[in-house]
């Protein structure tokens, strides 16, 4: 039992708990030993001081004078930290029984919804495009979230003129000429601009109408439509048990997506995958259609176009890339050619989830897509399959953590398909939040990644009321924990600089002392 408890603790907790207490010795023996060892200590310091200074200077250079975008490799990882990472990687895998049950429920819902939409003019030829982490096989913990893109293709006579609203993600979709097709009912007053709000409202109406007649095969469960969210392109549904006060079991996002064959000019070059997947793979990617989803652009003092904006989606291409992720075609085809790329992404998602649970207000803007974008950028530059050997799981994962930290410290995380768009721009991620994220990631690496295994969430429905005394104690503990974290969030760059300066001064002082 003792051994099992020790394995469940983070490396930091294990080191603190297993620390050996010093043995008390008489004062006279200590003084004799100190006087006899003084010359030996000075000699050892003289010999090792130069080497120590060089090592400190080397570490300082790697941290502060490396080229922009360059991430240092981990030279040596403590055994306890490596074990902690590998054990958590095993726990992230979804159980087969849970996956099978969730797939049956969601598949039945999808098939019946498509049959229902066959009678609707706009979605008559709609198809379901399975995307997201579950279908990319990088979903962690539980199969409780699904993304379902309902693609409705524009007819061959439908010609669009996408007007870019930012660096290449958000657009206003205008028809080149008036149209008499079913899409006409979703145009604005100018009879040319396709309204994203009208299409999304129609999707909400149809899903609600569908649920009035649809029943889950298992009568113990029911689907409910969630409230609309201003910046969400999806109709979100939740699966509950028929019992009162039941918790959400599965969440499904139904997203209407307009299929367009030609890519807008801002993203027409495609992602940077030539060195990683090859030029032929890039050509195949660029030959695929792109999709526009009805997502409202965020920001202040935006024009009327932002209220009817569409965001370009590359979910289907992300799925294709992550599924066929190897530099060589044989990657992950057999046990001998396995790599650890997907497991590293799953670990990074788990760490981000842990950070958001620990700091929900400070890191409100952080999401798993920041980790996914970091992952894709890393794969495009660190593309050799040999570097992603399963035996190097810990090294590869810490490389990803450092890469995310590097993007956050520079305040620039380019979108993988639209490089002009910065996912860490001030409009979406404040400078204060970025500084907090950098310090949080540094603290995680320093403390042995304790948040890699997120704590269990408190059930959101009807939490038990706490007595006033217990509530005060909890508030005090929370304040003390936050204070402890803030103490550790001192600028690491300043500490490193002071450390190097102190080492040089001490070395010079000992050199003068020994010369005399």
N, C-alpha and C positions, 0 to 999 in steps of 0.2 A: 504493500500500500504506500509506503514511504517513497519507493522508487517511482511509482506511477504519479504521485503528486509532484515530484521533482521534474518529471518530464513535461508536465502541463504548464510549468512556469516559464516565463521569458528568461533569457540568459542573464539579464540584469538582476532579476529577482533571485535567481539561483545563486549568483555570485554573492549577493548580499547575505542570503540566508545561510550559505555554506562557509562563510568566512571563519577562519581559524583564529581563536583568541591567542594573543601573545602570552608567553610564559614569563612569570615574574622572576627577576634575578636580584641578588643582593647588590646594594649600591656600590660597595667596594670593588666587586668584580667588574662592574660596568665601567668604573673609572680607570681601572688597570687596563682593561681591554681597549678603551678609547685612547689612552696615552700610547699604548703599544702599536695601535693601528693607524695613527695619524700619518706617519710617513708613507705607509702603504697606500692610504686613501689618496694622498696628494699625488703620488706617482701615477696611480691609476687614472685620476682625473686628468693629469697632464697628457697621458697617452690617448684617452678616449674623448677629450674635449673637442679636438679638431674633427674627429669623425662625427660626434654628436651635432656639432654646428653645421657640418655639411648636410647631414640628414635632415635637420630642421629647415635649412635653406632650400633643400630639394623639395620637401613637402610644401613649403611656402610658395615655391615657384609653381608647382603643379596646381595648387589651389587658386592662385591669383594671377599668374602670368601665362596660363595656357591659352591657346587660341580660342576665339569665340566659337562655341558649339562643341568644343572638344571636352570629352568626359574622361576622367582618369579611371583606369582599371583598378579593381581591388587587388592588392598584392597578396595579402594573407588574411583569411577570415578565421576568427576563433572557432574552435570545434563546437562549442555550445551554441553559438549563433547559427552555424551551418545546420546543426541538428534541428534547431528551432524553425528555421525556414523550411527544411524538408518535411518536417512533421505537419506544418500548417498547409503545405502544398497538397499533402495527402487528404487533409480534412475538407478541402474545397470541392472535391469531386461530388457530383450529385448522385444519390443512390438510384439504382436502376428501377426499383419499385416506384419511387416518387416520380421519376421521369416518365414512366409508362402511363401512370394514372393521369398526370397533367396533360400529356400528349393526347390521350383519348378524349378528354373533356374539351380541349381547345380545338382539336380537329373536327369534332362534331359541330361545334359552334360555327367554325369557318365554312364548312361545306353547306350547312343550311342557310347561312347568311348569303353566300354567293347565289344559291338557288332563288332566294327571295329577291335579290337585286336584279335578276334577269328580267324582271317586269318593269324596271325603272329606266327611263330613257337615257339619262346620263351615264349610269353604271351598267347598262345592258350587257356590254362585253367586258365587264370588269374581271380582273384576275387577281389572285392573292399572291403577293410576293413576300415570302418569309424572310425576315431580316432580324438583326439584333443578336445579342450575346448568346441566347439559347441556341439559335440555329447556326451560330459560328462555333458552338461547343466550347465557349469560354464563360458560360454562366456559372456563378459560384453559389454555394450553400444550398439553395432550394430552387426548383423550377417554378417560380411564382410570378415571373414577369415575361410577357410575350409581346412582340411587335408584329403587327399585321398590316402591311401596306396594300390597299385596294387600288390597283392601277387602272385608270380609265384612259385608253389611248385616244388621242385626237385623230380625227379622220384625215386621210391623205390631202384633202382640200383645205384643211385647217392650217393656216400659216401664222406663226407667232413671231413677235418682235420683242425679245426679252430686253428690258431696260434695266441696266445695273444700278442698284441703289447703294452698294458698298464696294468692297474689294472683290466681290465675285460670288457671294453666298445668297444675297437677297436681290429679288428682281420684281419689276412690275411687268406683267404679261399683257401685251397688247396684240390684238389681231391686226393683220396688215389691211384687212378690208372687212366690212360687215358680213355676218354669217347668219344663215337660217337654220342651222343645225340645233340639236337640243341644248348645246352649250350657250345659245343665245339668251336663255332665261337667267344666266348667271353673269351677265355683263353689267357694267355700270351704265350710267345715263348717257355716256358718250358712245355707247354701242360698240366699243372697241376693247376696253380694259376688262380683263377677266377678274371677277371679284373673288378673293380668297375667303372672305367672311360668308358670302352666300353659299359657296360650295361646302364649307365646313358646317354651316347651319343645316344644309340639306342632309349631310351625312348624319348629324345628330338626330334629325327628324326620322330618317329611315331606320336607324338602329333602334330607336325607341319603339317605332311601329313594329319592327321585327320581333322584339322581345315580348310583345303582347300575345303573340301566338307560339313563340318558341319555348320549349321546355327542355331542361337538362335531362339526359337519359336517366340519371340517378335523381329521383324525386327529392332526395335529401338536400339538394343544392339549388341555388337560384343565381341568376345574373342581375346586376344592377348597374345603371349608367351613373357615372360620377358627374359632379358639377363641372361646368365649363371652366377652363383656365385660360386666361387672356392670351398668353404667349404659347399655348400648346396647339400643335397641328392635329391632335388626335381626339377621337371619341374614346374615353377611357371607361372600361367596364371592370367590375369587381365580382368575383365569385364568392358567395357566402353560403353557409349552411342555412337551412330553413329555420333553424332555431333563432330565438330572439337574442340580441347582443352577440351574435357570432362575429368572429374576426375574419378579415379578408384572407382568402386562401390563394387566389390567383388574380393577377391584374393583366388585362389585355388592352393594348392601344391599337385602335382601328384608325389608320391614317389614309385619307384619300390622296392619291398621287397622280398627277397628270404626266403621262408618258410623252416625251419629246425625243425625236431621233437625233437631232443635231445639238451639240454642246454649245453653250454660249462662249464667246471669244475669250472671256477672262479665264476659263478653265479648259480651253480646247487642247492645250499641250498635254494634258493628262498628268498623273502623279509621277514623281521621280522614282521609277522602279526599274530603269534600264539595266543598271549594274546588279540589281538584286534579282529580279525575275526574268530579265532579258527583254530585248527590243520587240520580239514577237509577242510576248505577253502584253507589252504596252500597247501594241497595235490592236490586239484583241480587246483590251479594255476600252480603248477609244472608239471601237466600233459598236459598243453597247449603247443603248439609249440612256438618257438621263431622266430624272423625275423631279417634279416640282410639287412641294407640299405646302398647304395653306398655313404658313406660320408668320405671325406678325413680328415685325422688326422691333427690337428693344431700343431704348434710348429716349433722351429728352429733346423737346423742341423739334420733333420730326414732322415732316410734311404729311399731306394726305396720302401720298403713295405708300408710306410705311404702314398705314392701317389696312391696306389691301395687298400687302407684299406676299411674295412666294419665296420659299427657300429651296435651293437646289439640294437634292439628296443623292448621296452616293452609297447608300446602305447596301445595295446589291453588289457593288464593286468591292466594298470593304469585306463583305462575306466571302467573295471569290478570292481576294488576296489572302485573308487569314486562313482560309481552307487550304489553298495551294501556296504555302508560305515559304517553301524551301528554295535556296539558290540552285539546287539540283532537283530534277524531277523525281528522284528516288527518295527524297526526304520524307520520313515518317511512313513509308510504304511497308516497312517491316520493323521488327524489334531492333535489328542491327543499325537501322538508319534513323532511329528516333531522335528528336530534338526537344528542347525544353522551352521553345518560344511561347506556346500557349499557356503553359504553367506559369511562366513569368508574368504574362498579362493578367492571369487570374490572381496571382499574388499582389500585383500592383492595384488591382481593383479592390481587393480585400483591405489593403492598407488605406486606400482612399476612403473606403466605407468606414473604417475604424476612426480615421481623422474627422470625418463629418459627424460621426456619433459623439466623439469627444468634444469637438468644437463646432456645434451646429450653427452658431451665430457668426463666429469669426470666418468660417470657411463655407458660408452659405452658397457662394458662387461656384465652388468646386464640384465637379461631377466626373463620372467614370469616363466620359468622352475626352477629357483632358489626358487621362492615362492612356486611352486608346490611341490618341494622336501622337503622344510621346512614343508609344510602342511602334507605330508605323514609321515614324521618322527614324527611330533607332534601327529598325530592320532594313531600311533603305541604305543606311551607311555601314552598318555592322552585319553585312549580308552573308558572310562565309558560314556555311553550315557547321564547320568544325568548332566555331566559337560558341555554338548553342548546344554543345554536347550535354546530355542529361546530368553527367557528373559535375558540370559547371553551373548547376542551377543557382546556387547561392551567389556566385560571382555575377552571373547574368542578371539576376534580379536586382542586386545592389547597383549594377550599372544602370538599370532602368530608373531606380529611385534617384540616383545622382543626375540622370538626364532630366527628369521632371524638375528637380531642384534647380538645375542650371537654367532651364527655360523660365522658371518662375523668378529667379534672381535677375535675369535680363529683361523680364517683363514682356517677353515675346515668344509666343507659341504659334507658329504659322499653321493654318489649316492645311491638312495634307493634300487636298485637291485644289484649294484656292489659296496659294501662299501669301497673297496680299492681305488676307484676312487674319488678324491676330486674335486668337482665342483668349489671350491675357491682356487685351486692350483695356484702358481705364473705364470704358463704357460698360464692360461686362465683368471686370475684375479690378477692384480698387487697388491702389498702390499699398494701402495699409494691409489689405487682405493678402496681397502677394508677399509682403515682408513677413507676415505671420506664417504663411505657408512655408516659406524658405526656412524659417527658424524651427517650425514644427518638424519638417523633414530632417533637418540636421539633428534635432534632439532625438528623433526616432533612431537614426543611425548610431548616435552616441550611446543611447540607452538600451540597444539590443532589440529594436523593433517590437516593443510591447503591444502596440496597437495593430500588429499584423493579424492578431486574432481578436476581432471586435467583440465587445461584450454583448450579451443578448439584450435585445430591445425590450423595453417595458411595454406590455400590452396596452394599446392606445384606448381601448374601450373600457369605460368605468373603472379607472384605477382606484384602489382603496384609499380612503382618506387617512391622513397621518395626524396624530396628536400634535398640538402646538409645540410641545417640548422637543419631540423628535424632528419637527420641521425646522426649528431653530438650529439644532445640532447639525442637520443636513446642510443648511445654508452656510454654517461656519466651516464645515468640512470642504464644501465646494469652494469657498473663498480661499481657504488655505491651499487647496490643490492648485487653483488658478495662480495664486501668488508664487507657489513653487515653480510653476511652469514659466511665469514671467521672469523670474530670477535667472533661469537658464536661457532665456531668449535674448541675452546680451549679444551684441554684434560679434559674430565669430571672426570676422575679418580683423577687427581691432584686437581681439585676443591673440590671434596668430601673429600680428605685427609686434605686439608687446613681447610675446614669447621669443621671437627671433632676436629682438633688440636686447632682451635680458640675457639670452644665451651668449651673444657676442660680447656684452659687457663683462659677464662673469668670466668668460674665457680670457679676455684681455687682462683682467685683474689677476687671475691665477698665473698668467704668463709673466707679468711684472713681478709677482711675489716669488716665483720659483727662480727667476733670473737673478734676483737679489740674493 
